[in-house]
Amino acid sequence: MFNTDQTENEIKLLKYRKNLITSGWAVVAFCVWDIAKVVMSLLLKSTYTLDLANTYHTDDKPLFFFEVFFTVVLFAVIIYFQIYAGVSAVAVGKGKKKGVGYLVISVLLLIVTVVSIVFSAASIVVSSIGTMQGVSFDTAFAGIILDLTLGAALIDLLGSSFKVRRLSRAGEAGDK
């Protein structure tokens, strides 16, 4: 299984690099979920569109197009960052050197994911009270499960990245 010449640090480094590759691809794969989430939100009549239209007495179409444009641009940026973070993690897992930019982006994606979980949970609570029509319980619950899984992948990506960096530095210091 392992070469007997490998030290304990080298074995740990291999383990965390494999974790990094797996987590990186998982983060990239969850882009499909993010795209589906955007499509669902755009196909369903959003509640704040109605609130804004009633508040400003504007035609619904320009407001809807603004909402679609803003949503698509925002999620395109998030998806770009998600792909960048995942592909960078895979590259580090394969032994390439990367800066800390993908780690910063991963932390920001984790924050966005936590906020998404909170909003999904709130939509379940609000829709169960009956004051607002929104996403069904099944859709919101599935979203929470998928966002939790993405959050776990991001946490594993961050943890494995820090371990790989620490073990790589320890290996470089031992070589000198």
N, C-alpha and C positions, 0 to 999 in steps of 0.2 A: 504494500500500500504506500508507505512512505520510504524514501531512501534513508538508510540508517545514518548517513552522513549529515542529514538535516538536523539543525538545532531546533529546540523548542520554539524559539522566536520565528524561525523560517516556516515551521508548520502552522503556527498561529497566523503568520502573514498570508500564507496560502489560503487558509480558512476565511479570513476576513476579505481577501481579494475576491474569492468566490461569492461571498455574501454581497459584496459590492456590485459585482456583475449581475447577480440575480435581482437585487433591489433596484439597480439602475434600469434593467429591462422592465421590471414591474412598474416603475414610475412612468416609463415611456408608454407601456401598454394601457395605463389608466387614462391616457389622452383620449382613448375611444370613449370612455365613460364621460369625460368632460365635454366632449363634442355632443354626445347623446343628451347630456344635461342641458346644454345650450339650446339644442333643437327642441327639447320638451318645453323649456321655458318660453321659447318664441312661439311655439304652436298653441300653447295655452294662453288664454287671455289673461294678461297679468293684471293684478289689482292696482298697482300704482299707476298704470296707464289711465285707468278710469278715474282715479283720484286726481291726477294732474289735469286731465281733460275737464273735469268738473271744476277744479280750482281756477284754471286759466281761461276757461270757456273757449278753448281752441278746437279746431277740427281734429278728429281722432287720427287721421291718416298721417299728417306730419309728425305728430307725437309718436305714433307707432314706428315710423321709419327712423326717427331719432333713437328710440329705444332699441330697435334692431341693430342699428349702426353701432351704438355704444356697446351693446352686449357682445356683438361679434368682434369688435376691436379689442375689448377688454379680455375676452376669452382667447383670442388669437395670441395676445401677449402672454397670457398665463400658459397656454399650450406650448408656445415657443420656449418659455422658460422651463417648463416641465420636460420637454424633449432635451433641451440643453443640459439640464441637471442630470437626467438619466443617462444620456450618451457620455457625458463627462465622467460620471461614476463608473460606467463600463470601461472607459479608457483607463481610468486610474486602476481599476481592478485588473486590467491586462498589463499593468506595469508602466504606463505612461505618466509623465509628470503633468499635473494641472495645478493651477492656482486655487485660491480659496473662493473664487467667484461662484462656482457651482454649489459650494456649501452655503454661502449666503442666500443664494436663490432657493436652495432646498429648505432653509429655515423659513423664508418668506412663503414658500408653497405650503409648508406645514401650518403656518399661521392661517393662510387662506383656507386650507382644508378644515381646520378647527372651527373657523368662522362659519364655513358651509355646514358643518355638522350642527352647530348651534342654531343656525337659521332653519335647517331642515327639522330639527326637533321642535323649534318654536312653531313652525307651520303645522306640525302635527297637533300640538296643543291648541293653537288658535282655531284650526279647522274642527277640532273635536268639540270646542265650546260652541261653534256654530256661528261665530261672528264674521267669518270670512270664507269665501269659497276659494280654494286653492288646489294644490296638488293633493291627490288622494293619499290615504294612509300608506297603501302598499308602495307607491312610488317614492314617497318621502322616506319610508323605512328602508327600502332598497338603497336609496341614496345615502342614508346614514351608514349602512353596512359597507357599501363600496368606499365611501369617504374614510371610514375607520380603517379599512384595508390599505388605502393609499397612505393614510397617516402612519400606519405601521411600517409600510415600505420606506417612507421618508425617514422615519426614526431609525430604521435599520441601516439605511444608506448613510445617514449622518454618523451613527455609532461606528459602523464599519470603516468609514472614511477616516475618522479620528484614530481608530486603532491601526489602520494601515499606515497613516502618517507617523504615528508614534513608533510602531515597529520598524518602519523603514529607516527612520532617524537612528534608532538604536542599532540597527544592522550596519548603517553607514559609519556610526561611531565605533563599532566593534571592528570594522575593517581597517580603520586607521591606526 
